[in-house]
Amino acid sequence: MKEFKYDISVIGGGIVGLAAAYKLQKKYPYLNIVVLEKENELAFHQTGRNSGVIHSGLYYKPGSYRAKNCVDGRKQLVSFVKKYSVKHDICGKIVLATNHKEKEKLSELKQRGEQNGLINLEIIGPEKIQEIEPFAKGIAALHVPESGIVDFKGVTNKLAELITEINPKSKILTSCEVLDVNEESLITTIGTINTFHSVFCAGLFSDRLSEKDKMNPDLRIIGFRGDYYDLEDHAKEKVKHLIYPVPNPEFPFLGVHFTRMTDGSIECGPNAVFTFKREGYGKTDFNLRDTLEALTFSGTWRLFINHWKFGWNEYRRAFSKRLFLKELNKMLPDLKMSDIKVGRSGVRAMALGKDGEVIDDFKIVKNKNNIHVLNAPSPAATACLSIGDEIVKQATKSFNLKKNKC
Ligand SMILES: Cc1cc2nc3c(=O)[nH]c(=O)nc-3n(C[C@H](O)[C@H](O)[C@H](O)COP(=O)(O)OP(=O)(O)OC[C@H]3O[C@@H](n4cnc5c(N)ncnc54)[C@H](O)[C@@H]3O)c2cc1C
């Protein structure tokens, strides 16, 4: 069995792992860092299957990590993609109210956004909505000019490139799965990695890897699949930028929305259905261990009981194009069955507490040698560089890192 030696290992080749490794490498260029990714490419799971939206920081509870890191992370991300020419567009978005109840919530949302430091938020009427999104129908909307779209996979690959540019001894190893965690080594599918410290950014498997590191996380990761439909070429003119519904504060997801992607395609979605396989992108995918772990956890059942109606409706919609379209028609009444085709899917890592409560803020924990990103839900892709700073802060202290190699 081969052996390798590195100062720090980062487990997970998603955008959070790469941002953490990049920020560590930038601050401590002498460190030999290795990123270990089990797939044969980076950003294969959540990062490469998300909506591609640069979130502004509108929705999150003021003072939460998500609010702070989203706003700071967005600013850093926009500078980064401009500097390194990664595909993006700060095209703005509208949050569309289609009835009076939703309209009332817009001012609350605007206030929250302003508390989080967003600028130029504006509540607009049907005429201005028409100007921005000619096919959208609403009685009012919140215009959010700081939102945008980006190629998150492109960002991840650029971060990887920069790491090895700073220190050619650092490595990005794909097709390398971490199987077990020992005191100062990791057992992987390609051999043993001897390492003083590790930073775990394993997304859908964050809880399992923390257990392997002898921690007892007070949460369980449950996979929630999100399916998208694509607009057919002839219907693409119906969406110019980003159109979001007014979110229901009782649910952890933003609701199905319309997104223009950086490759010019237009996606509608994602819904949110419990999945029987953490990395299951097909509607009938199943994994016994994932299912047993989810269904033997009390929090899952509490979540099901508390939100059974929402869950049931999402499930029906997952199997019915007609019902999916009905939801989309609330914002775009002119959209027809022939305008949409089945697209891709992504699975969100949703962290649940034992009481069924959705843990919606970012969660980073430490033990003696290592750091674990236990929860990095949306907008973690937007916030990745700010999360990277947080990891550097924690690593500097607990790994006792010095500016210069001594
Ligand atoms: C449908 C959907 C839509 C979203 N939309 C947005 C959006 O528009 N904007 C936004 O900011 N955020 C969005 N998000 C959230 C965002 O994508 C995630 O918060 C972010 O990608 C998390 O990144 P990550 O690196 O933690 O996880 P991931 O991208 O899942 O990366 C984790 C990596 O760890 C690897 N791994 C796991 N176990 C091991 C192991 N044992 N050994 C080696 N490697 C391992 C996995 O293979 C994976 O590549 C969305 C998410 C989803 C699913």
The ligand as a Gaussian input file, in Angstrom:
#p B3LYP/6-31G(d) Opt

LIG

0 1
 C      -30.227000      21.617000      -6.139000
 C      -29.321000      22.598000      -5.462000
 C      -29.396000      23.964000      -5.775000
 C      -28.545000      24.882000      -5.130000
 N      -28.478000      26.175000      -5.565000
 C      -27.519000      26.999000      -5.076000
 C      -27.304000      28.275000      -5.642000
 O      -27.919000      28.640000      -6.640000
 N      -26.369000      29.093000      -5.077000
 C      -25.635000      28.709000      -3.982000
 O      -24.825000      29.508000      -3.495000
 N      -25.804000      27.473000      -3.449000
 C      -26.685000      26.618000      -3.986000
 N      -26.831000      25.347000      -3.496000
 C      -25.999000      24.945000      -2.368000
 C      -24.571000      24.668000      -2.784000
 O      -24.485000      23.971000      -4.003000
 C      -23.884000      23.876000      -1.674000
 O      -24.098000      24.544000      -0.457000
 C      -22.389000      23.750000      -1.924000
 O      -22.138000      23.277000      -3.221000
 C      -21.759000      22.832000      -0.899000
 O      -20.440000      22.578000      -1.316000
 P      -19.600000      21.425000      -0.659000
 O      -18.232000      21.530000      -1.192000
 O      -19.795000      21.484000       0.832000
 O      -20.346000      20.077000      -1.102000
 P      -20.210000      19.204000      -2.439000
 O      -20.198000      20.035000      -3.646000
 O      -21.264000      18.151000      -2.335000
 O      -18.781000      18.553000      -2.291000
 C      -18.477000      17.563000      -1.336000
 C      -17.477000      16.630000      -1.991000
 O      -16.997000      15.719000      -1.030000
 C      -16.724000      14.499000      -1.702000
 N      -16.661000      13.417000      -0.724000
 C      -17.623000      12.971000       0.101000
 N      -17.177000      11.942000       0.841000
 C      -15.890000      11.743000       0.493000
 C      -14.878000      10.813000       0.908000
 N      -15.114000       9.860000       1.837000
 N      -13.657000      10.888000       0.323000
 C      -13.382000      11.825000      -0.633000
 N      -14.308000      12.710000      -1.061000
 C      -15.537000      12.678000      -0.508000
 C      -17.912000      14.362000      -2.659000
 O      -17.653000      13.457000      -3.719000
 C      -18.090000      15.805000      -3.105000
 O      -17.434000      16.080000      -4.320000
 C      -27.662000      24.419000      -4.113000
 C      -27.586000      23.047000      -3.808000
 C      -28.380000      22.152000      -4.505000
 C      -28.218000      20.683000      -4.239000

